[in-house]
Every structure is written in C-alpha cells, then in structure tokens.
Amino acid sequence: MTNSEPQKRDYLRQAWLVIVLAFAYGGTLAGVHTTLAPRVEANKLQETLDVIPLLVAGAEKAGTETLAIEAADGRVERVYRTHDAAGKPNGWVLAASGQGFADKIEVLIGLDETLSVITGLYVLDQKETPGLGDYIREPMFQDRFRDKPADLPLTVVKSDPHASHEIAALSGATISSWSVCSIVNQAIARFREPILRQFRQDGARAGEP
C-alpha cells in the first residue's frame, strides 16, 4: 500500500461529508422557505392593500377589486382595480418585479382609470446596495414617477429631466434606477392594452339593449 492511498480515502470521506452536509443544509433551507412562503405572500398582499390609497388618489382600501387579467404575453396575473368612497372605479394598481443591481425588485404601480397617467409608485421589496440603490424605497425617488405618462416608455437621465417621460436617476445608483424604470415600462406594456381592450368590450356589452 502506498502512502497516497490513505490520503485518497481521507479525501473521499471528506468529500462525502461535504456532499451530505450540503444536501442537509439545502433541505433545511427548502423546508424553511416552504413553511414561510405563504406567510410572506400574505404579508405582501396586506401591504399591497394598505398602500393602494397612496398610489391612487381617492381610492378606498375596502373598495379594492382583485382581477385576473391575461397580459400581452398570454400569462394571467393579478391586478387591482380601485374605487372611490362612492364605489366608482378610479384607477388601477399593477404588481410587477424584475432584476435589480443586487437581487429582485418588486414594485406596485398606480395608474389612473384610463391607464394614461402613472399616479404613484411603491417599492414592495428590494435588496439593493445599502446607502445607494436602496434609496429606491424613499419617497424622494418614488415620487419622481408620479404624473408621468403611461403611454410613453419612461427613460432614466442623470441630469434634470426635460421631457415628460424622463426620470432622474439616483446619484450613484443608476443601475437600480434603470431597473425600476424597466420594471414599470414592462408592466405597463404587458397590461395596458389588455385591460383597455377588456373593459372597452365590457362597456360595449353593458350598453347593448
């Protein structure tokens, strides 16, 4: 027996130990995620309903209607139709997500009843760089989307905006700023025409004798 053979067996034992520990750790993480996922989603839904009055002026939390809409890409997803205190529809809220600089960013987008103007933006979840990208959660950034057109793709600029569809980037966090802007553009592109088309048809049917 050579001196290398005991070393090989030792390496094999260590390798198997690492593999077993990796599977055990992965299984534990999966179990925790499975256990907590419903609670996390319930908390996000509650937070969504809580902020809807901030995203659409005059919207009542209790009057929020949850609808399943088939987006332009064929996927059916949840959107929120808002109503005022008299029960009249007055806007929409879209939930959307996409890749940020560090991880996934989740946002809520408020729109007026005709889906022509962005009425508010709220960052529901993010893990961007502390002190830089995470400022996307601050009102001073989110307010930059308010009253922007929903029928034109938004773009990020590093200087003061001069056009109606321009958004000023956060200093030192251009990628995070672009990420949020891209998420908003994609969500509106996916849902704006399908919602308008469906509710034009509903309105036409309602007016039939």
N, C-alpha and C positions, 0 to 999 in steps of 0.2 A: 504494500500500500504506500503510495507516495504521500508526501506532506500536504500536497494540494487537495487531496480527496476530502479530509476532514473540513477544510476551509470551504469546499464546494457545498458539502452537506449543510454547513452552518449558514451559508448564503441562501440556500434553498429554504431552510427553516425560517430565516428572517423574511424572505420574500413572501412565503405563505402567510406569515404573521401579518405583514403589511396588507396583503390582499384581504385577509379575514377582517382586520380592523377597518379597512376601507368599506367593505360591504356592511359591516355593523354600523359604522358612522352614517353611511348613506341611507341605510334602512331607518335609522333613528330620525334623521332629518326628514325623510319622506313621511314618516308617521306623524311627526310634529306638524308638517305642512298640511297633511290630510285632516288632522284634528282641528287646526286653527283656521284653515281656509274659509269655511262657512262663516265663522265669526268675523274674520277680516272683511269679507264681502258684505256682510250685514252692516258692519260699521261704516263702510264706504257708501252704501246705499243711504244710510241715515244721514251721513254728512252731506251727500248729494241733495237730499230733500231739504236739509237745513239751509243750504246756501242758495237754493233756487230763487228765493225772493231778492237776493243780492245780485243775481245775474240778469233778471228780467224785472224791470221796474213795475211795481203794482201787482206782481204775481203773488198768489197766496199758496203757502206750502200745502195746505189741506186740499187745494184745488188742482194739484198736480196730477196729470193723467199720464200713465206709462203705456207706451205704444210699441208694437213690434213693426219695424219698417224694413223692407228689403232695399238695401243700399244699391248703389250703381254697380257694385262688383258682385251682386247676387247674394250677399250674405245678409241674413235677417238679424237685426240687432235692436237693442232697446233705446228709445229716445223718449224725451219727456215733453209733453205739451202743457204749457202753463195757462192758468186762468186768473182773472182778477177777482175781487171780492164779490162782484155780481155774477160770477160764473162764466164770463165772456172770455174766450180764448185770446191771449195777448202775447204769446211768444213760444219759444222752443228752447230746450237745453239738450245739447249733444254731449255724450261722454266719448272721449277718444284717448288713445295712447300711442306712443311711439318711442323710438330710441333717442335718448339724450346723450350728453357727453359721457356720463358715467354709467347710467342704467336707464330703465324705462321711466318715462314721464307720463302721468295720467292727468288729463285736464277735463274741465267742464266748460262748454261754450254756450253762452246765452245769445239768442237771436230774436229779433222782433217777429211779429206774426207773419209777415210777408217774406221772411228769411232774406231780407235785403241789407240789414244792418246788424253788426255784432253789438250786443248790448252788455256783454260782460264776459270775463274770463276768470276761471278759478283753477289753480293747480292743486289737484286732489292728492297726488303722491309724486315724490321725486327723490332722487339720491345724488343730486349734483354736488359739485365741489363746495364745501362749506366756505362761506365768505366771498364766493364768486357766483358760481352757477345757481346756488340755492336761493339767490335773490329773486329767482323767477316766482317764488311764493309770496313775494312782497307786493302790496297794493301798488307801489310806485311803478312796478313793471306791468302787472296785470291790467292796470288802468289804461295802459298805452293801447290796448286792443278795443277799448270801449268806443263806440260810434264809428268804427271802421267799416268800410263796405264789405258785404258778404258776397257780392257778385264779381269781385276782383281778387285775384290771388294776392295775399299780403307778401311783402318783402322786407327784409331787415336791412337797415342802414346804420353806419357807425356815426353819422353826423345827425344834425337835427332833421327830422322828416319834413319834406316839402310837398309830397304828394299824399293824397288821402289814404292810399293803401300802404304807406311806409310805416314801419315800426322801428323806433330807436333801440339799438342793441344795448344790453347791459355792458358796462365797461369791464373789460377783462373776461367776459363770458359770452362772446359772440356765438360760439357753437351752441350753448344752451338756449340762447335767444332764437337762433335759427331753428333749433329743434322744436321749440314750442310753436313757432310760426308755421313750420311744416306740418305739424300735427293738426293745427287749426285748419290750414288750407286743405289737407287731405280729408278731414272730417266733413267740411262743408261741401267739397266736391263729391263726396260719396252720398250725402244725404239731401242736399238742397233740392235738386231736380226730382228725385223720387218722392219727397214729401210734397212738393208743389204739385206734381202730377197727380198723386193720390188724392189730395184734398181738393183739387180742381174737379176731379171726377166725382168725388163725394158731393161737392157743392152743386154740380150739374144734376146729379141724380135727385138731390133734395129739392131742386126747383122744378122737377118734372111733374106734370099734372097727374 
